[in-house]
Amino acid sequence: MSDVIHRTTLEYRQSVNTPEYSTEEWIVNPELPDCDPALWEISGDEVVEMSQPDQLVYYAGRLAQAKQDKKSETRDHLYESLAQEGYDPFIFCYASDIKSEAAILGELQKVEYVGQLRTWIDTGVDVLGATWAEVDAATSEQEVESVTIDLAAWIADNPQVSTVTARTL
């Protein structure tokens, strides 16, 4: 029984029956470098550690992906919080329409009432923006992972604006 590694995918299999593996596709009994398997490359019939420049590119890509994932995670958390408060994106568009129409008609009480929702949403966007700035400033995957978004104060300030109430003002 031998170990093999696929020349293209770097899939590593241990204790296999080597006649079942073509040497055109697989390296049999490779010597593996003493590094993270993510840094392995194939050079001829050998498994080698990536060059330093290639490693920098690899880790930069991982950091960029971690940042993108963290931004998505914090945005989704904000959206989930809005849903738990009973809001959905349609309500915000509708509230903006109510506010615009009220402003045109000079209905200041309605404008002020619905404006509370817009101000609250803008504050939430600012909290998200500050979190994203912290993510962007991170220089390692560990720093990115440690970033959290705290929405407690923002949720506590929810003005509980209702489009039904706004229409009746």
C-alpha positions as CSV (number, residue, x, y, z in Angstrom):
1,M,0.0,0.0,0.0
2,S,1.2,3.5,-0.9
3,D,0.2,7.1,-0.6
4,V,-0.6,9.2,-3.7
5,I,-1.3,12.8,-4.5
6,H,-3.2,14.1,-7.5
7,R,-1.1,16.3,-9.8
8,T,-3.8,18.8,-10.4
9,T,-6.2,18.8,-7.4
10,L,-3.5,18.0,-4.8
11,E,-5.9,15.4,-3.4
12,Y,-3.9,13.2,-1.0
13,R,-4.9,9.6,-0.5
14,Q,-3.2,7.2,1.9
15,S,-2.8,3.5,1.8
16,V,-4.1,2.9,-1.7
17,N,-3.5,0.2,-4.2
18,T,-1.1,2.0,-6.6
19,P,-1.9,0.0,-9.7
20,E,-5.3,1.7,-9.7
21,Y,-3.6,5.2,-10.0
22,S,-2.1,6.4,-13.2
23,T,1.3,8.1,-12.7
24,E,0.3,10.6,-15.3
25,E,-2.4,11.9,-12.9
26,W,-0.9,10.8,-9.5
27,I,2.5,11.0,-7.8
28,V,3.1,7.8,-5.9
29,N,4.7,7.9,-2.4
30,P,5.5,11.7,-2.6
31,E,7.7,13.3,0.0
32,L,5.6,16.0,1.5
33,P,7.0,19.4,2.6
34,D,6.7,20.2,6.3
35,C,4.2,23.0,5.8
36,D,0.4,23.6,5.7
37,P,-1.0,21.4,2.9
38,A,-2.6,24.5,1.5
39,L,0.9,25.7,0.5
40,W,1.7,22.6,-1.5
41,E,2.5,22.8,-5.2
42,I,3.5,20.2,-7.7
43,S,6.9,20.7,-9.4
44,G,7.6,17.9,-11.9
45,D,7.2,14.7,-9.8
46,E,7.7,16.4,-6.5
47,V,5.4,18.1,-4.0
48,V,7.1,21.4,-2.9
49,E,6.2,24.3,-0.7
50,M,4.9,27.4,-2.5
51,S,7.5,30.2,-3.1
52,Q,7.3,33.1,-0.7
53,P,5.7,35.4,-3.4
54,D,3.1,32.8,-4.1
55,Q,2.4,32.4,-0.4
56,L,1.9,36.2,-0.1
57,V,-0.6,36.0,-2.9
58,Y,-2.3,33.0,-1.3
59,Y,-2.6,34.6,2.1
60,A,-3.7,38.0,0.7
61,G,-6.5,36.1,-1.1
62,R,-7.6,34.4,2.1
63,L,-7.6,37.7,4.0
64,A,-9.7,39.4,1.2
65,Q,-12.2,36.5,1.3
66,A,-12.3,36.6,5.1
67,K,-13.1,40.3,5.0
68,Q,-15.8,39.8,2.3
69,D,-17.3,37.0,4.4
70,K,-17.3,39.1,7.6
71,K,-19.0,42.0,5.8
72,S,-21.7,39.7,4.5
73,E,-22.1,38.2,8.0
74,T,-22.5,41.6,9.7
75,R,-24.9,42.9,7.0
76,D,-27.0,39.7,7.3
77,H,-27.0,40.2,11.1
78,L,-28.4,43.7,10.6
79,Y,-31.0,42.5,8.2
80,E,-32.0,39.7,10.6
81,S,-32.3,42.3,13.4
82,L,-34.6,44.4,11.2
83,A,-36.8,41.4,10.5
84,Q,-37.0,40.6,14.2
85,E,-38.2,44.1,14.8
86,G,-40.9,43.5,12.2
87,Y,-39.4,45.5,9.3
88,D,-38.7,44.4,5.8
89,P,-37.1,46.3,2.9
90,F,-40.5,46.9,1.3
91,I,-41.6,48.9,4.3
92,F,-38.6,51.2,4.0
93,C,-39.3,51.9,0.4
94,Y,-43.0,52.5,1.2
95,A,-42.1,54.7,4.2
96,S,-39.8,56.8,1.9
97,D,-42.7,57.2,-0.6
98,I,-45.1,58.3,2.2
99,K,-42.5,60.8,3.4
100,S,-41.9,62.2,-0.1
101,E,-45.6,62.6,-0.8
102,A,-46.2,64.2,2.6
103,A,-43.3,66.6,2.0
104,I,-44.8,67.6,-1.4
105,L,-48.2,68.1,0.2
106,G,-46.7,70.0,3.2
107,E,-47.9,67.4,5.8
108,L,-45.2,68.2,8.2
109,Q,-46.4,65.9,11.0
110,K,-46.4,62.9,8.7
111,V,-42.9,63.9,7.3
112,E,-41.6,64.1,10.9
113,Y,-43.2,60.8,12.0
114,V,-41.9,58.8,9.0
115,G,-38.6,60.6,9.1
116,Q,-37.9,59.0,12.4
117,L,-37.7,55.6,10.6
118,R,-35.3,57.0,8.0
119,T,-33.1,58.5,10.7
120,W,-33.1,55.3,12.6
121,I,-32.1,53.3,9.5
122,D,-29.4,55.8,8.7
123,T,-28.0,55.2,12.2
124,G,-28.0,51.4,11.6
125,V,-26.2,52.0,8.3
126,D,-23.6,54.0,10.2
127,V,-23.1,51.2,12.7
128,L,-22.7,48.8,9.8
129,G,-20.3,51.2,8.0
130,A,-18.1,51.5,11.2
131,T,-18.0,47.7,11.5
132,W,-17.0,47.4,7.9
133,A,-14.2,50.0,8.4
134,E,-12.9,47.9,11.2
135,V,-13.0,44.8,9.0
136,D,-11.2,46.7,6.2
137,A,-8.5,47.8,8.7
138,A,-7.8,44.3,9.9
139,T,-4.5,42.8,8.9
140,S,-5.0,39.2,9.7
141,E,-7.8,36.6,9.4
142,Q,-7.8,36.4,13.2
143,E,-8.4,40.2,13.5
144,V,-11.2,39.9,10.9
145,E,-12.9,37.1,12.8
146,S,-12.7,39.1,16.1
147,V,-14.8,42.0,14.6
148,T,-18.4,42.0,15.8
149,I,-21.3,44.3,15.2
150,D,-23.2,45.5,18.3
151,L,-26.7,46.5,17.4
152,A,-28.2,46.5,20.9
153,A,-28.2,50.3,21.4
154,W,-29.5,50.8,17.8
155,I,-32.3,48.3,18.3
156,A,-33.2,49.9,21.6
157,D,-33.7,53.2,19.8
158,N,-36.3,51.7,17.3
159,P,-38.9,54.4,16.8
160,Q,-41.6,51.7,16.1
161,V,-42.8,53.7,13.1
162,S,-45.9,52.2,11.4
163,T,-46.8,52.9,7.9
164,V,-50.4,52.4,8.8
165,T,-50.2,55.1,11.4
166,A,-48.3,57.4,9.0
167,R,-51.0,57.1,6.4
168,T,-53.6,58.2,9.0
169,L,-51.8,61.3,10.2
